[in-house]
Amino acid sequence: MLNVISKLSISAIITKVEDIVDFMSYGVLRTPALVINEKVAVSIRVPAAKELKAIIRNRM
């Protein structure tokens, strides 16, 4: 993910969340998940770099 963000030349804060209560506050019951601007963008899988770029661009 860091590689994709650096290629997009954007500023981002990346936080690894390990508390199940925090997961559930987003409606995430299974990991991994990606939350952008307080909304779940992807869950239960890791997107390929190309898809991740598109997701980030569409959510910014």
C-alpha positions as CSV (number, residue, x, y, z in Angstrom):
1,M,0.0,0.0,0.0
2,L,2.8,2.4,0.8
3,N,4.2,1.9,-2.7
4,V,0.9,2.7,-4.3
5,I,0.5,5.9,-2.2
6,S,3.9,7.1,-3.0
7,K,3.3,6.6,-6.7
8,L,0.1,8.6,-6.5
9,S,2.1,11.4,-4.7
10,I,-0.6,11.9,-2.1
11,S,-0.4,12.5,1.7
12,A,-1.9,9.8,3.8
13,I,-2.1,8.6,7.4
14,I,-2.0,4.8,7.6
15,T,-3.0,3.1,10.8
16,K,-3.1,-0.6,11.6
17,V,-6.1,-1.3,13.7
18,E,-6.1,-4.4,15.8
19,D,-9.0,-3.8,18.2
20,I,-12.1,-5.8,17.2
21,V,-14.4,-3.1,18.6
22,D,-12.8,-0.6,16.2
23,F,-13.4,-3.1,13.3
24,M,-17.0,-3.5,14.2
25,S,-17.5,0.3,14.4
26,Y,-17.1,0.2,10.6
27,G,-19.2,-2.9,10.2
28,V,-16.1,-5.0,9.4
29,L,-16.4,-8.5,10.7
30,R,-13.5,-10.0,8.8
31,T,-10.1,-8.6,8.0
32,P,-8.2,-7.3,6.1
33,A,-10.1,-4.1,5.4
34,L,-9.3,-0.7,4.0
35,V,-11.0,2.4,5.3
36,I,-10.7,5.7,3.5
37,N,-12.2,8.9,4.9
38,E,-14.1,6.9,7.5
39,K,-15.8,4.6,4.9
40,V,-14.9,1.0,4.2
41,A,-13.4,0.8,0.7
42,V,-12.4,-2.9,0.6
43,S,-12.8,-5.8,3.1
44,I,-12.0,-9.5,3.3
45,R,-9.3,-9.3,0.6
46,V,-6.2,-7.4,-0.5
47,P,-6.7,-5.6,-3.8
48,A,-4.0,-5.7,-6.5
49,A,-2.0,-2.5,-6.9
50,K,-3.9,-1.4,-10.0
51,E,-7.2,-1.8,-8.2
52,L,-5.9,-0.1,-5.1
53,K,-4.8,3.0,-7.1
54,A,-8.3,3.2,-8.6
55,I,-10.0,2.9,-5.2
56,I,-7.8,5.6,-3.7
57,R,-8.3,8.0,-6.6
58,N,-12.1,7.5,-6.5
59,R,-12.3,8.0,-2.7
60,M,-10.1,11.2,-2.5
